[in-house]
Amino acid sequence: MTSLHGLKVVDLSRVLGGPFCTQLLADHGATVIKIEPPQGDETRAWGPPFEGDMSSYFMGVNRNKLGMALDLTQPRGRDVLLDLLADADVLVENFKPGTMEKWGLGFEQCLSEKFPRLIHCRVSGFGATGPLGAMPGYDAVVQAMSGLMSVNGERDAPPLRMGAPVIDIVTGMNAVIGILLALHVREKSGRAQFVEATLYDSGISLMHPHLPNYYLSGRSAGRSGNAHPNICPYDLFPTATSPVFLAVGNDGQFAKFSEIVGAPLLAVDKRFQTNAQRLAHSGALREEIERLLAHLDGSMLAENLMRAGVPCGAVANAAAVAEHPHTLHREMIVKIADYVGTGSPVKLSSTGPQYRLAPPFFAQHAQQILESLGYDDQTIADMFSTGVVPVALKGAA
């Protein structure tokens, strides 16, 4: 049994935010039908590495989905979409705002009246209205515009893009939250609503504590490298082996840290007794910590500190993370036949995630999905031959 068993989701989204959202829904039991355009989800080509027509990027966010394609520029393609939506609970799309309306399929214009229980979730860069309304948005662009790049990077270096698409992923999570909230309201009211998750809003929501600091002080924070603007020591430190990130959140943790590294007097030094004092003397404290850690093994130090209740972690690469015993214990590596992916971060005690289907090859389930809608063999053959339902990637050799 899964949490979302019986929920039907039609997924028109591409790239990352929308597909991350629908994979999370699918992992928890929703039936997700991924509808691609004739040229396919562009992330199929975002490689290497590849497996068939799929890049690892595409495979990372399209598990547990049934796959087909539709040419929505053709009226008949839009008719098929309406048939798919007839018994669907959720529609997820990330077209440029106004595209669905151009096709006569806008929420207020059509869908809310035709399918009053259908939740329409749109993932977009900036939303449909306002000074930036309907403009295109990619993760890195919004990292720049939301302030995240202004606080990321070394103190005297240029702003730096984060190495993972954090805004896309958080936007996908926010879309899931919005969908679940709308489903909860639908249980009471019987009616669905429009759900909007934007990269811009999500990026701004990640600006903690930098925006709260600005609200109170009136000053914009600059870059501080790995150091924290409000907490000290909260930074990356070299050791004799791998560097470690030390995150001391209170005075008690600092006292334990000082004892474990063999310098108990550090905790009673007047410069370092409180967090505010440690921040005021962060340069001197860093020198002391670097001296104390210079001869220590990073991994062993991190383990000893963690067991004593002091947050600390050695820097790990992707291979180390994938092979870590705790990664395996938390079931964060998923295997379906030859497919290997990253597990769902959301766990429930009784209705946890299930991994049923590897990511679909292009149009892999088209015949099955069309048959489930009641189309006969001749109608299906006509859809294939006219390209209403593409069965091969447009432009593929």
GUTORNU-608573 format. One record per residue (C-alpha): residue number from 1; residue in three letters; x negated, y negated, z. Coordinates in pm, 1 decimal. Example, Ala and Ser with C-alpha at 12.3 -4.5 7.8 and 13.67 -1.06 7.14 Angstrom:
! GUTORNU-608573
(nuti 1 'ALA' (-1230.0 450.0 780.0));
(nuti 2 'SER' (-1367.0 106.0 714.0));
END
This chain:
! GUTORNU-608573
(nuti 1 'MET' (0.0 0.0 0.0));
(nuti 2 'THR' (-126.1 -345.6 -89.1));
(nuti 3 'SER' (-8.6 -690.1 20.0));
(nuti 4 'LEU' (109.5 -805.6 -323.3));
(nuti 5 'HIS' (246.0 -477.8 -461.9));
(nuti 6 'GLY' (532.9 -551.7 -699.8));
(nuti 7 'LEU' (418.7 -906.1 -781.8));
(nuti 8 'LYS' (382.9 -970.3 -1155.2));
(nuti 9 'VAL' (136.0 -1236.1 -1267.6));
(nuti 10 'VAL' (88.3 -1357.9 -1624.8));
(nuti 11 'ASP' (-261.5 -1499.5 -1654.3));
(nuti 12 'LEU' (-329.2 -1740.5 -1940.6));
(nuti 13 'SER' (-642.4 -1879.2 -1777.6));
(nuti 14 'ARG' (-1000.2 -1859.1 -1897.9));
(nuti 15 'VAL' (-1353.6 -1919.4 -1770.3));
(nuti 16 'LEU' (-1370.6 -1912.8 -1388.3));
(nuti 17 'GLY' (-1127.7 -2096.1 -1157.2));
(nuti 18 'GLY' (-810.0 -1934.9 -1293.1));
(nuti 19 'PRO' (-958.1 -1586.9 -1348.0));
(nuti 20 'PHE' (-1109.9 -1589.5 -996.6));
(nuti 21 'CYS' (-762.9 -1669.8 -860.8));
(nuti 22 'THR' (-590.4 -1393.0 -1055.1));
(nuti 23 'GLN' (-857.2 -1133.2 -974.2));
(nuti 24 'LEU' (-804.8 -1204.2 -604.4));
(nuti 25 'LEU' (-429.3 -1156.9 -652.7));
(nuti 26 'ALA' (-491.0 -838.8 -853.1));
(nuti 27 'ASP' (-727.3 -694.1 -592.4));
(nuti 28 'HIS' (-445.6 -724.0 -340.5));
(nuti 29 'GLY' (-195.8 -538.2 -555.2));
(nuti 30 'ALA' (-43.5 -781.6 -802.4));
(nuti 31 'THR' (7.7 -659.4 -1157.6));
(nuti 32 'VAL' (-190.1 -913.6 -1359.2));
(nuti 33 'ILE' (-156.7 -933.7 -1736.7));
(nuti 34 'LYS' (-444.7 -1134.0 -1880.1));
(nuti 35 'ILE' (-349.6 -1305.9 -2204.4));
(nuti 36 'GLU' (-645.2 -1428.2 -2409.2));
(nuti 37 'PRO' (-644.9 -1653.9 -2717.6));
(nuti 38 'PRO' (-743.2 -1499.2 -3053.3));
(nuti 39 'GLN' (-1107.7 -1598.5 -3000.1));
(nuti 40 'GLY' (-1107.4 -1446.0 -2652.8));
(nuti 41 'ASP' (-1199.4 -1589.6 -2316.7));
(nuti 42 'GLU' (-1516.7 -1784.4 -2396.0));
(nuti 43 'THR' (-1700.0 -1628.4 -2102.6));
(nuti 44 'ARG' (-1706.8 -1298.7 -2294.0));
(nuti 45 'ALA' (-1999.9 -1459.7 -2478.3));
(nuti 46 'TRP' (-2171.3 -1606.9 -2170.1));
(nuti 47 'GLY' (-2463.0 -1365.8 -2156.2));
(nuti 48 'PRO' (-2674.5 -1160.3 -2166.1));
(nuti 49 'PRO' (-2632.8 -913.0 -2011.7));
(nuti 50 'PHE' (-2345.3 -758.4 -2205.9));
(nuti 51 'GLU' (-2142.3 -439.2 -2211.8));
(nuti 52 'GLY' (-1961.8 -414.1 -2544.1));
(nuti 53 'ASP' (-1771.4 -739.3 -2598.6));
(nuti 54 'MET' (-1803.0 -834.6 -2231.8));
(nuti 55 'SER' (-2066.9 -1039.7 -2058.7));
(nuti 56 'SER' (-2145.3 -982.8 -1693.5));
(nuti 57 'TYR' (-1993.6 -1328.8 -1631.6));
(nuti 58 'PHE' (-1657.5 -1218.7 -1773.2));
(nuti 59 'MET' (-1673.3 -886.8 -1591.0));
(nuti 60 'GLY' (-1727.7 -1064.1 -1259.8));
(nuti 61 'VAL' (-1378.6 -1218.4 -1245.5));
(nuti 62 'ASN' (-1148.1 -1002.2 -1457.9));
(nuti 63 'ARG' (-1119.0 -672.7 -1271.3));
(nuti 64 'ASN' (-782.3 -504.8 -1205.3));
(nuti 65 'LYS' (-615.0 -676.3 -1503.4));
(nuti 66 'LEU' (-429.0 -548.7 -1807.7));
(nuti 67 'GLY' (-560.0 -722.9 -2118.7));
(nuti 68 'MET' (-400.9 -842.0 -2439.9));
(nuti 69 'ALA' (-418.4 -1147.3 -2665.3));
(nuti 70 'LEU' (-156.5 -1383.3 -2804.8));
(nuti 71 'ASP' (-172.6 -1657.2 -3064.5));
(nuti 72 'LEU' (35.2 -1918.2 -2883.8));
(nuti 73 'THR' (3.5 -2160.1 -3174.9));
(nuti 74 'GLN' (256.7 -1935.2 -3353.4));
(nuti 75 'PRO' (622.6 -1962.4 -3245.4));
(nuti 76 'ARG' (648.5 -1583.7 -3237.5));
(nuti 77 'GLY' (353.3 -1569.1 -2999.6));
(nuti 78 'ARG' (533.9 -1807.9 -2765.8));
(nuti 79 'ASP' (842.7 -1586.8 -2785.7));
(nuti 80 'VAL' (635.6 -1290.7 -2667.8));
(nuti 81 'LEU' (507.4 -1501.9 -2380.3));
(nuti 82 'LEU' (864.4 -1587.3 -2279.8));
(nuti 83 'ASP' (948.8 -1216.0 -2281.6));
(nuti 84 'LEU' (649.1 -1152.9 -2053.0));
(nuti 85 'LEU' (766.4 -1428.0 -1818.3));
(nuti 86 'ALA' (1123.8 -1302.5 -1796.1));
(nuti 87 'ASP' (1048.0 -1083.2 -1493.6));
(nuti 88 'ALA' (722.4 -1243.5 -1383.7));
(nuti 89 'ASP' (667.9 -1405.8 -1044.6));
(nuti 90 'VAL' (368.0 -1622.5 -1127.5));
(nuti 91 'LEU' (218.7 -1788.9 -1433.8));
(nuti 92 'VAL' (-141.5 -1908.2 -1405.9));
(nuti 93 'GLU' (-293.5 -2126.6 -1679.3));
(nuti 94 'ASN' (-575.0 -2374.7 -1718.5));
(nuti 95 'PHE' (-494.5 -2538.4 -2049.7));
(nuti 96 'LYS' (-559.4 -2908.0 -2086.9));
(nuti 97 'PRO' (-259.9 -3078.0 -1918.5));
(nuti 98 'GLY' (5.8 -3141.4 -2179.4));
(nuti 99 'THR' (-65.0 -2826.6 -2381.7));
(nuti 100 'MET' (222.3 -2624.5 -2238.2));
(nuti 101 'GLU' (451.8 -2924.0 -2289.1));
(nuti 102 'LYS' (335.1 -2954.0 -2650.7));
(nuti 103 'TRP' (448.2 -2594.8 -2701.3));
(nuti 104 'GLY' (782.9 -2662.9 -2532.8));
(nuti 105 'LEU' (683.0 -2455.6 -2230.3));
(nuti 106 'GLY' (631.8 -2719.3 -1960.1));
(nuti 107 'PHE' (753.0 -2647.8 -1609.4));
(nuti 108 'GLU' (1013.1 -2925.7 -1589.8));
(nuti 109 'GLN' (1079.8 -2912.6 -1961.8));
(nuti 110 'CYS' (1154.3 -2540.0 -1987.0));
(nuti 111 'LEU' (1020.7 -2288.1 -1738.1));
(nuti 112 'SER' (1185.3 -2408.3 -1416.4));
(nuti 113 'GLU' (1529.8 -2395.5 -1575.9));
(nuti 114 'LYS' (1479.8 -2077.0 -1777.1));
(nuti 115 'PHE' (1303.2 -1887.4 -1495.8));
(nuti 116 'PRO' (1395.1 -2049.4 -1163.8));
(nuti 117 'ARG' (1191.5 -1796.3 -962.5));
(nuti 118 'LEU' (873.2 -1832.0 -1169.7));
(nuti 119 'ILE' (587.0 -2009.7 -993.7));
(nuti 120 'HIS' (377.4 -2202.3 -1244.8));
(nuti 121 'CYS' (19.6 -2260.1 -1127.9));
(nuti 122 'ARG' (-205.7 -2489.5 -1325.8));
(nuti 123 'VAL' (-580.8 -2509.2 -1268.0));
(nuti 124 'SER' (-730.5 -2821.2 -1423.3));
(nuti 125 'GLY' (-1018.7 -3061.6 -1391.2));
(nuti 126 'PHE' (-835.8 -3371.4 -1268.0));
(nuti 127 'GLY' (-460.4 -3308.8 -1288.9));
(nuti 128 'ALA' (-223.6 -3455.1 -1546.9));
(nuti 129 'THR' (-191.1 -3814.0 -1423.3));
(nuti 130 'GLY' (-403.3 -4095.1 -1280.5));
(nuti 131 'PRO' (-715.8 -4267.9 -1414.6));
(nuti 132 'LEU' (-881.5 -3933.2 -1493.9));
(nuti 133 'GLY' (-562.5 -3743.5 -1575.9));
(nuti 134 'ALA' (-589.6 -3472.0 -1844.3));
(nuti 135 'MET' (-963.3 -3524.0 -1886.9));
(nuti 136 'PRO' (-1180.3 -3212.9 -1925.7));
(nuti 137 'GLY' (-1369.7 -3088.5 -1622.6));
(nuti 138 'TYR' (-1640.2 -2829.7 -1569.3));
(nuti 139 'ASP' (-1787.5 -2731.7 -1233.8));
(nuti 140 'ALA' (-2119.3 -2915.6 -1271.3));
(nuti 141 'VAL' (-1950.4 -3232.0 -1399.3));
(nuti 142 'VAL' (-1723.8 -3240.1 -1096.0));
(nuti 143 'GLN' (-2015.2 -3160.0 -865.8));
(nuti 144 'ALA' (-2156.2 -3489.9 -988.3));
(nuti 145 'MET' (-1830.5 -3685.4 -969.8));
(nuti 146 'SER' (-1710.2 -3555.6 -631.5));
(nuti 147 'GLY' (-2028.4 -3653.4 -448.4));
(nuti 148 'LEU' (-2165.7 -3304.8 -396.2));
(nuti 149 'MET' (-2472.8 -3361.4 -611.7));
(nuti 150 'SER' (-2545.2 -3686.0 -427.6));
(nuti 151 'VAL' (-2604.9 -3491.4 -105.7));
(nuti 152 'ASN' (-2773.4 -3187.9 -262.7));
(nuti 153 'GLY' (-3146.6 -3182.4 -324.1));
(nuti 154 'GLU' (-3466.1 -3293.1 -156.6));
(nuti 155 'ARG' (-3479.5 -3631.4 13.4));
(nuti 156 'ASP' (-3702.3 -3801.6 -245.4));
(nuti 157 'ALA' (-3586.7 -3600.9 -549.3));
(nuti 158 'PRO' (-3299.1 -3654.3 -795.5));
(nuti 159 'PRO' (-2948.1 -3518.1 -726.4));
(nuti 160 'LEU' (-2930.1 -3143.5 -783.9));
(nuti 161 'ARG' (-2658.1 -2912.5 -911.1));
(nuti 162 'MET' (-2578.8 -2629.8 -670.8));
(nuti 163 'GLY' (-2696.9 -2296.1 -805.2));
(nuti 164 'ALA' (-2350.9 -2135.6 -784.5));
(nuti 165 'PRO' (-2022.5 -2273.5 -929.7));
(nuti 166 'VAL' (-1881.2 -2351.7 -586.9));
(nuti 167 'ILE' (-1611.0 -2589.8 -709.0));
(nuti 168 'ASP' (-1468.9 -2344.7 -963.4));
(nuti 169 'ILE' (-1458.1 -2069.9 -702.4));
(nuti 170 'VAL' (-1301.7 -2286.1 -431.2));
(nuti 171 'THR' (-1046.8 -2414.8 -682.9));
(nuti 172 'GLY' (-954.8 -2052.5 -758.1));
(nuti 173 'MET' (-913.1 -1986.3 -386.9));
(nuti 174 'ASN' (-702.2 -2301.6 -347.7));
(nuti 175 'ALA' (-485.1 -2181.2 -634.9));
(nuti 176 'VAL' (-427.4 -1852.9 -449.7));
(nuti 177 'ILE' (-335.4 -2044.8 -134.0));
(nuti 178 'GLY' (-92.5 -2261.3 -328.8));
(nuti 179 'ILE' (68.5 -1959.8 -496.6));
(nuti 180 'LEU' (114.5 -1778.5 -164.7));
(nuti 181 'LEU' (262.9 -2092.2 -7.3));
(nuti 182 'ALA' (505.6 -2124.3 -298.7));
(nuti 183 'LEU' (600.5 -1757.2 -270.2));
(nuti 184 'HIS' (674.3 -1809.7 100.4));
(nuti 185 'VAL' (898.8 -2106.9 23.0));
(nuti 186 'ARG' (1070.6 -1909.2 -254.5));
(nuti 187 'GLU' (1170.1 -1643.8 -0.9));
(nuti 188 'LYS' (1369.1 -1911.6 183.4));
(nuti 189 'SER' (1496.0 -2130.2 -99.0));
(nuti 190 'GLY' (1522.5 -1882.5 -384.4));
(nuti 191 'ARG' (1347.4 -2126.9 -614.9));
(nuti 192 'ALA' (991.8 -2157.2 -736.0));
(nuti 193 'GLN' (778.6 -2467.7 -777.8));
(nuti 194 'PHE' (482.2 -2603.2 -968.4));
(nuti 195 'VAL' (143.0 -2541.5 -804.6));
(nuti 196 'GLU' (-157.6 -2752.8 -894.1));
(nuti 197 'ALA' (-522.2 -2689.0 -806.2));
(nuti 198 'THR' (-783.0 -2924.2 -950.6));
(nuti 199 'LEU' (-1160.8 -2914.4 -955.4));
(nuti 200 'TYR' (-1174.7 -3278.9 -849.7));
(nuti 201 'ASP' (-957.5 -3235.0 -539.6));
(nuti 202 'SER' (-1141.0 -2916.0 -446.9));
(nuti 203 'GLY' (-1480.9 -3082.2 -488.4));
(nuti 204 'ILE' (-1381.8 -3372.1 -265.6));
(nuti 205 'SER' (-1246.9 -3130.6 -4.1));
(nuti 206 'LEU' (-1595.6 -2977.0 15.0));
(nuti 207 'MET' (-1756.2 -3310.4 109.8));
(nuti 208 'HIS' (-1763.4 -3232.0 481.1));
(nuti 209 'PRO' (-1912.2 -3383.8 692.7));
(nuti 210 'HIS' (-2029.2 -3646.2 444.3));
(nuti 211 'LEU' (-1690.6 -3810.6 384.6));
(nuti 212 'PRO' (-1591.4 -3808.3 754.5));
(nuti 213 'ASN' (-1932.5 -3961.3 830.3));
(nuti 214 'TYR' (-1860.7 -4230.9 571.9));
(nuti 215 'TYR' (-1511.7 -4298.9 711.1));
(nuti 216 'LEU' (-1662.1 -4367.3 1053.6));
(nuti 217 'SER' (-1989.6 -4537.1 962.3));
(nuti 218 'GLY' (-1919.5 -4701.1 627.5));
(nuti 219 'ARG' (-2245.3 -4556.4 492.5));
(nuti 220 'SER' (-2294.7 -4297.2 218.2));
(nuti 221 'ALA' (-2527.8 -4013.2 308.3));
(nuti 222 'GLY' (-2831.9 -3946.9 96.0));
(nuti 223 'ARG' (-3002.9 -3619.6 27.4));
(nuti 224 'SER' (-3176.1 -3445.8 315.7));
(nuti 225 'GLY' (-3303.5 -3127.5 151.5));
(nuti 226 'ASN' (-3204.2 -2827.6 358.2));
(nuti 227 'ALA' (-3165.1 -3035.1 674.5));
(nuti 228 'HIS' (-2821.9 -3116.0 818.4));
(nuti 229 'PRO' (-2717.9 -3480.2 868.4));
(nuti 230 'ASN' (-2551.3 -3408.1 1205.5));
(nuti 231 'ILE' (-2731.4 -3106.4 1356.0));
(nuti 232 'CYS' (-3095.9 -3035.8 1444.6));
(nuti 233 'PRO' (-3272.8 -2801.7 1399.5));
(nuti 234 'TYR' (-3061.5 -2690.0 1103.0));
(nuti 235 'ASP' (-3310.6 -2638.1 822.6));
(nuti 236 'LEU' (-3529.0 -2400.8 623.1));
(nuti 237 'PHE' (-3864.6 -2319.3 779.9));
(nuti 238 'PRO' (-4165.5 -2129.1 643.7));
(nuti 239 'THR' (-4298.9 -1824.3 823.8));
(nuti 240 'ALA' (-4588.4 -1587.3 756.9));
(nuti 241 'THR' (-4356.8 -1396.5 516.5));
(nuti 242 'SER' (-4014.4 -1505.9 391.8));
(nuti 243 'PRO' (-3872.8 -1847.9 484.2));
(nuti 244 'VAL' (-3584.5 -1851.9 731.6));
(nuti 245 'PHE' (-3288.3 -2080.2 778.6));
(nuti 246 'LEU' (-3251.4 -2176.8 1143.0));
(nuti 247 'ALA' (-2908.7 -2310.7 1242.3));
(nuti 248 'VAL' (-2906.1 -2422.8 1605.8));
(nuti 249 'GLY' (-2558.4 -2547.3 1693.3));
(nuti 250 'ASN' (-2592.7 -2629.5 2062.5));
(nuti 251 'ASP' (-2838.4 -2679.8 2347.6));
(nuti 252 'GLY' (-2800.5 -2324.9 2476.3));
(nuti 253 'GLN' (-2901.4 -2181.9 2139.5));
(nuti 254 'PHE' (-3200.6 -2414.6 2129.9));
(nuti 255 'ALA' (-3313.4 -2290.5 2472.3));
(nuti 256 'LYS' (-3285.6 -1927.8 2354.7));
(nuti 257 'PHE' (-3475.0 -2008.0 2036.2));
(nuti 258 'SER' (-3752.7 -2176.2 2232.2));
(nuti 259 'GLU' (-3784.6 -1875.7 2461.8));
(nuti 260 'ILE' (-3792.8 -1619.6 2178.9));
(nuti 261 'VAL' (-4065.9 -1803.5 1987.7));
(nuti 262 'GLY' (-4273.6 -1829.4 2304.7));
(nuti 263 'ALA' (-4228.2 -2200.2 2379.5));
(nuti 264 'PRO' (-3970.0 -2232.1 2661.2));
(nuti 265 'LEU' (-4097.9 -2579.5 2751.7));
(nuti 266 'LEU' (-3972.1 -2706.8 2414.8));
(nuti 267 'ALA' (-3614.9 -2696.5 2545.3));
(nuti 268 'VAL' (-3694.0 -2922.6 2840.9));
(nuti 269 'ASP' (-3899.1 -3172.7 2642.5));
(nuti 270 'LYS' (-3713.5 -3505.6 2678.5));
(nuti 271 'ARG' (-3726.9 -3555.1 2302.3));
(nuti 272 'PHE' (-3540.3 -3231.2 2233.9));
(nuti 273 'GLN' (-3295.5 -3173.3 2521.4));
(nuti 274 'THR' (-2978.9 -3268.0 2330.2));
(nuti 275 'ASN' (-2872.7 -3253.2 1967.7));
(nuti 276 'ALA' (-2876.4 -3632.5 1939.7));
(nuti 277 'GLN' (-3230.5 -3643.4 2080.5));
(nuti 278 'ARG' (-3343.1 -3367.2 1847.2));
(nuti 279 'LEU' (-3201.9 -3557.8 1548.5));
(nuti 280 'ALA' (-3379.5 -3874.8 1661.4));
(nuti 281 'HIS' (-3709.6 -3685.3 1678.8));
(nuti 282 'SER' (-3647.8 -3439.8 1394.2));
(nuti 283 'GLY' (-3989.5 -3495.7 1235.5));
(nuti 284 'ALA' (-4178.4 -3411.9 1553.3));
(nuti 285 'LEU' (-3954.8 -3112.8 1620.9));
(nuti 286 'ARG' (-4010.3 -2978.1 1272.0));
(nuti 287 'GLU' (-4385.7 -2992.4 1320.1));
(nuti 288 'GLU' (-4355.0 -2795.6 1644.6));
(nuti 289 'ILE' (-4129.4 -2530.6 1488.1));
(nuti 290 'GLU' (-4350.6 -2487.9 1181.3));
(nuti 291 'ARG' (-4651.5 -2434.2 1407.7));
(nuti 292 'LEU' (-4464.8 -2174.9 1616.8));
(nuti 293 'LEU' (-4333.5 -1978.2 1316.8));
(nuti 294 'ALA' (-4649.1 -1984.3 1104.6));
(nuti 295 'HIS' (-4770.8 -1643.1 1226.1));
(nuti 296 'LEU' (-4432.3 -1469.8 1254.1));
(nuti 297 'ASP' (-4256.6 -1228.6 1014.2));
(nuti 298 'GLY' (-3945.5 -1405.9 883.2));
(nuti 299 'SER' (-3712.9 -1106.2 864.0));
(nuti 300 'MET' (-3803.7 -977.7 1210.3));
(nuti 301 'LEU' (-3773.7 -1324.8 1361.3));
(nuti 302 'ALA' (-3429.4 -1376.4 1204.1));
(nuti 303 'GLU' (-3307.7 -1040.2 1335.2));
(nuti 304 'ASN' (-3436.4 -1110.3 1686.6));
(nuti 305 'LEU' (-3278.3 -1454.1 1694.9));
(nuti 306 'MET' (-2944.1 -1329.0 1562.8));
(nuti 307 'ARG' (-2930.9 -1054.1 1823.2));
(nuti 308 'ALA' (-2991.2 -1319.2 2088.7));
(nuti 309 'GLY' (-2702.7 -1529.9 1955.0));
(nuti 310 'VAL' (-2908.1 -1784.9 1761.1));
(nuti 311 'PRO' (-2795.6 -1809.1 1394.0));
(nuti 312 'CYS' (-3091.3 -1749.4 1165.0));
(nuti 313 'GLY' (-3131.8 -1576.4 831.3));
(nuti 314 'ALA' (-3421.5 -1488.9 604.9));
(nuti 315 'VAL' (-3381.6 -1605.6 245.4));
(nuti 316 'ALA' (-3263.6 -1315.1 25.8));
(nuti 317 'ASN' (-3237.6 -1284.1 -351.8));
(nuti 318 'ALA' (-2952.4 -1119.1 -543.4));
(nuti 319 'ALA' (-3116.4 -775.4 -538.2));
(nuti 320 'ALA' (-3168.5 -788.3 -162.0));
(nuti 321 'VAL' (-2808.5 -896.0 -105.4));
(nuti 322 'ALA' (-2668.2 -617.3 -326.0));
(nuti 323 'GLU' (-2874.6 -356.1 -142.8));
(nuti 324 'HIS' (-2829.1 -485.3 213.5));
(nuti 325 'PRO' (-2667.6 -227.6 445.8));
(nuti 326 'HIS' (-2418.9 -482.8 575.7));
(nuti 327 'THR' (-2310.0 -570.0 220.1));
(nuti 328 'LEU' (-2229.9 -201.7 170.6));
(nuti 329 'HIS' (-2064.9 -173.1 512.9));
(nuti 330 'ARG' (-1836.7 -468.2 430.8));
(nuti 331 'GLU' (-1738.8 -294.2 102.8));
(nuti 332 'MET' (-1859.3 -590.9 -100.2));
(nuti 333 'ILE' (-1988.1 -371.0 -382.9));
(nuti 334 'VAL' (-1712.7 -222.2 -600.1));
(nuti 335 'LYS' (-1757.8 70.8 -838.0));
(nuti 336 'ILE' (-1498.5 187.7 -1091.1));
(nuti 337 'ALA' (-1652.4 451.3 -1320.3));
(nuti 338 'ASP' (-1948.7 265.3 -1478.8));
(nuti 339 'TYR' (-1830.1 -76.9 -1363.9));
(nuti 340 'VAL' (-2000.7 -244.6 -1066.6));
(nuti 341 'GLY' (-1864.2 -567.5 -922.2));
(nuti 342 'THR' (-1838.3 -783.3 -614.3));
(nuti 343 'GLY' (-1564.0 -691.3 -369.4));
(nuti 344 'SER' (-1283.4 -908.8 -239.0));
(nuti 345 'PRO' (-1383.5 -1139.2 47.7));
(nuti 346 'VAL' (-1033.6 -1107.2 197.7));
(nuti 347 'LYS' (-972.2 -806.1 419.7));
(nuti 348 'LEU' (-650.4 -699.1 596.3));
(nuti 349 'SER' (-620.7 -422.4 853.0));
(nuti 350 'SER' (-330.7 -236.1 687.8));
(nuti 351 'THR' (-295.0 -368.9 332.0));
(nuti 352 'GLY' (-646.6 -435.0 212.0));
(nuti 353 'PRO' (-770.2 -471.5 -144.6));
(nuti 354 'GLN' (-768.1 -185.3 -394.4));
(nuti 355 'TYR' (-983.0 -155.6 -702.8));
(nuti 356 'ARG' (-799.1 20.2 -983.9));
(nuti 357 'LEU' (-911.5 -109.0 -1323.3));
(nuti 358 'ALA' (-1241.8 -216.2 -1472.6));
(nuti 359 'PRO' (-1228.0 -547.9 -1664.3));
(nuti 360 'PRO' (-1041.5 -502.7 -1992.5));
(nuti 361 'PHE' (-1200.1 -495.0 -2332.5));
(nuti 362 'PHE' (-1039.8 -744.7 -2569.1));
(nuti 363 'ALA' (-671.0 -654.9 -2629.1));
(nuti 364 'GLN' (-728.9 -319.1 -2459.8));
(nuti 365 'HIS' (-373.4 -285.7 -2326.8));
(nuti 366 'ALA' (-180.5 -468.4 -2600.7));
(nuti 367 'GLN' (15.3 -162.8 -2718.6));
(nuti 368 'GLN' (104.6 -60.9 -2362.3));
(nuti 369 'ILE' (221.4 -410.9 -2264.5));
(nuti 370 'LEU' (430.8 -462.1 -2577.5));
(nuti 371 'GLU' (595.4 -121.8 -2535.7));
(nuti 372 'SER' (682.6 -211.7 -2176.0));
(nuti 373 'LEU' (870.4 -515.1 -2311.1));
(nuti 374 'GLY' (1085.8 -287.4 -2526.7));
(nuti 375 'TYR' (939.0 -366.1 -2868.9));
(nuti 376 'ASP' (963.2 -81.2 -3120.3));
(nuti 377 'ASP' (669.1 54.8 -3318.6));
(nuti 378 'GLN' (747.0 -143.3 -3634.3));
(nuti 379 'THR' (777.1 -471.9 -3447.4));
(nuti 380 'ILE' (448.2 -405.5 -3270.7));
(nuti 381 'ALA' (278.6 -318.3 -3598.6));
(nuti 382 'ASP' (407.2 -643.4 -3751.2));
(nuti 383 'MET' (269.9 -843.5 -3455.5));
(nuti 384 'PHE' (-68.7 -679.3 -3498.8));
(nuti 385 'SER' (-80.2 -731.3 -3875.6));
(nuti 386 'THR' (23.9 -1098.3 -3862.6));
(nuti 387 'GLY' (-216.7 -1183.0 -3579.0));
(nuti 388 'VAL' (60.2 -1286.2 -3340.6));
(nuti 389 'VAL' (-97.0 -1026.5 -3110.9));
(nuti 390 'PRO' (-464.6 -1011.7 -3211.7));
(nuti 391 'VAL' (-636.4 -676.3 -3166.9));
(nuti 392 'ALA' (-988.9 -787.9 -3260.2));
(nuti 393 'LEU' (-1181.9 -1094.9 -3154.3));
(nuti 394 'LYS' (-1136.3 -1378.6 -3403.0));
(nuti 395 'GLY' (-1462.1 -1430.6 -3588.0));
(nuti 396 'ALA' (-1613.5 -1103.0 -3471.1));
(nuti 397 'ALA' (-1820.1 -914.5 -3725.1));
END
